Amino acid sequence: MRVIAGKYGKHRLKAVPGNNTRPTTDKIKESLFNIIGPYFDEDTRVLDFYAGSGALGIEAISRGAAEVYGFEKNRQAIATIKENVAAVGIEDQYTLKAGDNRKAIGQLRLEKPDLQFDLVFLDPPYKGQQLVDVIESFLADNWIAADGRLVCELSKEDVLPEAFGPLQVVKDVTYGITRLVIYRMEEEV
């Protein structure tokens, strides 16, 4: 596993030991970033809600994002994120929130009432995922910026709605067993 492009391109990243997480392959990660735009401006804020090894957030920073908030509850994954962030040297741009994701994001809203994200990654474990609930709560709590994008990585059999109010599907692609559904905030008509 590695950083694909940008400032930290080709930097090796550690995977989370064991079978509790499913890392995004380099091929899918490269395709994903080609779809959403290969590089970001210095104002881009990213939320990686199921951070795993931290690879998606680290890739976003490497491609110019200002900061990433990574959420993770698995202890091995938390340790891996810390190692990967330190190895790349981006501790000042990557904020790790450990513990129950829903509680942690509620706490973040109390700490930063006006924070919004330009890019949101939702890559939960395939089993037992509750993406619809998570997306609806993100919209209700105003986490997604006006023209923000939300990227869901899920099993190819899983189904998501074409829209969540102003959040509309702009791309839906399948790679083997993995499906990427990309939403963008659009003005409601």
N, C-alpha and C positions, 0 to 999 in steps of 0.2 A: 504494500500500500504506500502511496506517495502523493505529494502535492503535484498536481498536473502542470500548472502554469502560473505565471506571475512572478512576483518578487521572490517567493520561496519555492519556485518550481523545481521539481526533481528531488526535493527533500523527502527522505524516507519517514514514514509514520508507523507507529506501532499499532497493531490490531489489539482489540480487547481479548484477553485469553478466555478460552472456554467457548461454549455454544450458546450463551445467553444473549448475545447480540449478533446481528447480521450486517457486516460492513457493506457499504455501497462499493461495488467494484470500481476500479479505475476507469474501465470502459464506460460504465453508466454515469460515473461522475463527470467524465469528459463530455459525454453527450448532453448531460443536464446543463452544464455551464455553457455549452455551445448554444443551447436553446434559449436560456434566460439572459444571455448576453455575456460574453467572455470576461468583461472587466467592469468594475464599478467605480463610482466617483467617491471622493473622500467623505461624503455625507451619508453614505449607505450604512444603515444599521440592520443587523441580521439577528434573527432568533432561530436557534437550532433547538427545537423543543424535546427531541429524543437524541441527544448528542452522540451517544455511543463512544467512538474513539475521538470525536471532535473533528474528524476529517473534513466534513462539509463546511463547517465554520472556518477552519484553518484555510481551506481552499478559497473561501470568500475573502478573507483578509489578504491572502496572497495576491488576489486579483483586484485589490484596491479598497475593499470595504473598510469603513472606519472602525467599527467595533462589532463584536459578536457576544450575544448572551447565550450560553449553552446550558441546557437543563438535563440532568441525569440523576437517576436514583441507584443504579447498579454500582456497587463499591469498586469492582474491578474496572468498570468503565470510567469512573471518576478518577481513579489512579492513572489510567491510560491517558485520559484527556490532559491531566496535569503534566505528565511526562511529555506528551506531544507538543503542548503549548510552550513548555519550557525549552524543549529542544529547538523549536523554531524561533524562540525569543520574542513572543508576542503577548507576554503576560499583561502588558498595559492595554491591550486591545480585546482580550478575551476574558469575559466574566463568567465563571462557572457557578451555577446554582445547583447545589446538591440536595437530594431528598425528593419527596413527593412533588412531581412537576406542578400539579394544580395548586398545591399550597404555596410552593415557591413562587409561582407567577403572580399569585394573589399578593404575596409579600412585596414583590417587585413593584406592583401597581401602587402600593402604599408608599414605597420609597421614591418612586418616580411617576407621579400621577399623569404626566403629559407624554411619557415615552411611547413612541410608535416605531414599528419596524417596516422597512422597505422590502425586506425579503424574509420569508418565514419558511423553514424546512420542517416538515412533519414526516419523520421516517420511523414510525413505531415498530415494535415487534409485530410480525404479521398476525400472530394469534392474539385474539382478544382486543384488537385495536378498536378505538372509539373515535375515529377521525371526525365524524359528523358532529358529535358533541363538542369536541375540542375546537373545531372551526367555528361553530356557532358561538361558543363562549369567547373566542378571540374577537369576533365581530361585535358581540354585545359589549365587550370591555374595551373596544376601540384600540386594539393592538396594531392593526394593519393600517399603514399610511395610505393616503388618498389614491396614489397610483401604485401601491405595493403589490407584490407578487407572493403567492403561497404555493409551495411545491410539496406534493404528497408522493411519497414512495410507498407502494403497497404491492400486494400480491396481484398477479394478473387477473385473478378471479373476482377480486373485490370491486364493488361498484360505489361510485360517488355521484352525487347530483351534478348536473351541468352548471348549476349556479347556487350560490348562497346569497340571495339579495344582490348587492352590488359586486360580489365576487363571482366572476365568470370564468369558465374553462377556456383557456386559450391554446392548450396543447394537451394531448392525451396519447402517449406512446408506450409500447410494450417492448421490453428486451428480455427474451427468455421467460423466466417466471416473475420478472419484476415489471411493474407498471408505474409510469410517472404521469401524474395529473397535475398540470400547472394552471393555477388560477391567477387572475389579475383583477384588481379593484377597478371597476368601471362606474361612471356616473349612471345613476338610475334614471330611466326615462319615464 
